[in-house]
């Protein structure tokens, strides 16, 4: 929902963060990832660059 409506509600962020942490991602990484996704449109970052950034975060966490 966060990416679809381009609005990051506090409750959405909290739920997504909890899921990510339960999957083993460090809290700092989770915060950076969600910030990157949420601000991509405002920063004019194209979708493929967002996907690349997500993949980079996944490699860092792995």
FENCORGI-V998781 format. One record per backbone hydrogen bond with DSSP energy under -1.0 kcal/mol. NH is the residue of the N-H (numbers start at 1). CO is the residue of the C=O. If there is no record, write none. Layout:
nh:NH co:CO
nh:NH co:CO
//
This chain:
nh:5 co:1
nh:13 co:9
nh:14 co:10
nh:15 co:11
nh:16 co:12
nh:17 co:13
nh:18 co:14
nh:19 co:15
nh:20 co:16
nh:21 co:17
nh:22 co:18
nh:23 co:19
nh:24 co:21
nh:25 co:20
nh:30 co:26
nh:31 co:27
nh:32 co:28
nh:33 co:29
nh:34 co:30
nh:35 co:31
nh:36 co:32
nh:37 co:33
nh:38 co:34
nh:39 co:35
nh:43 co:39
nh:44 co:41
nh:45 co:40
nh:50 co:46
nh:51 co:47
nh:52 co:48
nh:53 co:49
nh:54 co:50
nh:55 co:51
nh:56 co:52
nh:57 co:53
nh:58 co:54
nh:59 co:55
nh:60 co:56
nh:61 co:57
nh:62 co:58
//
